[in-house]
Amino acid sequence: IVDDPFGLNCITKRREVKEPFSPSLLSFPSKTLYRKRKYFIAINEESEKSYCILIDRCTYDDNELFQIEIEGAFLPPSRDEEREIIGDIAYITNQLVKKYNFLKPTTLTKLDWLMTL
């Protein structure tokens, strides 16, 4: 979790390199997960940086998880740009949370959610 100007405590810095497949995942019972995703691009007109706003709905039996993820698009940022990008993502997140009061900032991952089922 990175510090952000709004104190949202939900912005995480992820590595672009994915972890290799773990054989221990095969020990979990099989579950059928349904997903529906919508993807939007937002552009900061001043900096011309692009951001992906992804709405993700996961369904398992009667359980649902809705998430909105916001991430830099087409960027590997330099160290100098990283702070600006975090600020932009925090701004977008804060605007969405203010406009839609049912949204709650969280760091919950799909895997963490699945583990609770």
C-alpha positions, 0 to 999 in steps of 0.5 A: 500500500502506498501513501496517497494524497487523500489517505485512501489506503487502497492504492497498491503498487504491483509488480508487472512480473506475475508469480509462476504457477504454484502447484499448491493451488491444485490442492484447493477444491475446484470452483466455477467462477464467472466474471464480467469486465468492462474497461474504460480509458481516462486521460489526464489532459495536462500530463497526457497520461492514460489510466485504465478504469476496470469494473469487474464482477465475479460470481460464485454460487450466490456470492458476488464481488464487484471491484473497480480497479484503476491502473496506469495504462501504457506506462512503465513510469520513471521514479519521478513520474510514479508520485504523479501517477499515484496522485492521479490514481488517488484523485480518480479513486477519490472522485468515484468514492465521493460520487458513488457512496456505495463504493468502499476503498479496499485492498481485497483481492479476488484470491482473498475473496475466494478463500473466504467462500 
